[in-house]
């Protein structure tokens, strides 16, 4: 089993990035755009036999409000193992576990 690291510190930078310092001293930085692009929820990833959200045809209204997809409205802890974001377009299904974030940082 791979060694698991936990966040020691999580802050938002002046540039609007989420920065995590891990228990082994490693530091990761994530832009909101990147976090939304790797959203682990079933809808975004296309699990359960659905087409990944990124590949669906969007409506004109969705194009007009696309910038809201990468605006973080809220961050909530999920137990002691993850965080979840509420995005400007209302999407809030992704659970970003610490191992998931570490593997992407």
C-alpha positions as CSV (number, residue, x, y, z in Angstrom):
1,X,0.0,0.0,0.0
2,X,1.3,3.4,-0.9
3,X,2.2,5.8,1.9
4,X,-0.6,8.3,2.5
5,X,0.2,11.9,3.4
6,X,-2.2,14.3,5.1
7,X,-2.4,18.0,4.7
8,X,-0.6,20.0,7.4
9,X,-1.7,23.4,6.0
10,X,-4.2,24.5,3.4
11,X,-4.3,28.2,2.3
12,X,-5.4,30.3,-0.6
13,X,-2.7,32.3,-2.3
14,X,-3.1,35.9,-3.5
15,X,-3.3,34.5,-7.0
16,X,-6.4,32.5,-6.0
17,X,-4.7,29.1,-5.9
18,X,-5.3,26.5,-3.2
19,X,-1.9,25.6,-1.7
20,X,-1.4,22.5,0.5
21,X,1.6,21.6,2.5
22,X,1.7,17.9,3.2
23,X,2.9,15.9,6.2
24,X,6.1,14.9,4.3
25,X,7.0,18.6,3.5
26,X,5.8,18.5,-0.1
27,X,3.9,21.5,-1.3
28,X,1.1,21.5,-4.0
29,X,-0.7,24.3,-5.7
30,X,-4.0,24.0,-7.5
31,X,-5.8,26.6,-9.7
32,X,-9.6,26.6,-9.5
33,X,-9.7,25.8,-13.2
34,X,-7.5,22.7,-12.7
35,X,-9.6,21.5,-9.7
36,X,-12.8,21.8,-11.7
37,X,-11.2,20.0,-14.7
38,X,-10.4,17.0,-12.5
39,X,-13.6,16.9,-10.6
40,X,-13.9,13.3,-9.4
41,X,-17.7,13.0,-9.4
42,X,-19.5,10.4,-11.6
43,X,-21.1,13.1,-13.7
44,X,-17.9,14.8,-14.7
45,X,-15.9,11.5,-15.1
46,X,-18.6,9.7,-17.1
47,X,-18.8,6.7,-14.8
48,X,-22.0,4.6,-14.6
49,X,-22.1,4.4,-18.4
50,X,-22.7,8.1,-19.0
51,X,-20.7,10.4,-21.3
52,X,-18.2,12.5,-19.4
53,X,-19.7,16.0,-18.8
54,X,-16.8,17.6,-20.6
55,X,-17.9,16.0,-23.8
56,X,-21.5,16.9,-23.8
57,X,-23.0,19.5,-26.1
58,X,-23.7,22.7,-24.1
59,X,-26.5,25.2,-24.5
60,X,-26.1,28.9,-25.3
61,X,-27.0,29.7,-21.7
62,X,-24.3,27.3,-20.5
63,X,-21.7,29.0,-22.7
64,X,-22.7,32.5,-21.3
65,X,-22.3,31.3,-17.7
66,X,-19.2,29.1,-18.3
67,X,-17.0,31.4,-16.3
68,X,-19.0,30.4,-13.2
69,X,-17.8,26.8,-13.5
70,X,-14.4,27.7,-12.1
71,X,-15.6,30.1,-9.4
72,X,-15.3,28.5,-6.0
73,X,-18.3,29.6,-3.8
74,X,-17.7,27.3,-0.8
75,X,-15.2,24.7,0.5
76,X,-16.4,22.2,3.0
77,X,-14.5,19.4,4.8
78,X,-15.8,15.9,4.2
79,X,-14.9,14.0,7.4
80,X,-11.2,14.1,7.9
81,X,-10.3,12.6,4.6
82,X,-11.4,15.1,1.9
83,X,-12.9,18.4,0.9
84,X,-15.8,19.4,-1.4
85,X,-16.3,22.5,-3.4
86,X,-19.5,24.3,-4.4
87,X,-18.9,25.9,-7.8
88,X,-20.4,29.1,-9.1
89,X,-22.7,27.1,-11.4
90,X,-24.1,25.1,-8.5
91,X,-22.1,22.0,-9.1
92,X,-21.2,20.3,-5.8
93,X,-20.9,16.6,-6.3
94,X,-17.1,16.1,-6.3
95,X,-15.3,14.8,-3.2
96,X,-11.6,15.5,-3.4
97,X,-9.9,13.1,-1.1
98,X,-6.4,13.8,0.2
99,X,-4.8,11.0,-1.8
100,X,-6.6,12.2,-4.9
101,X,-5.3,15.8,-4.4
102,X,-1.8,14.6,-3.6
103,X,-1.7,12.4,-6.7
104,X,-2.7,15.5,-8.8
105,X,-0.2,17.9,-7.1
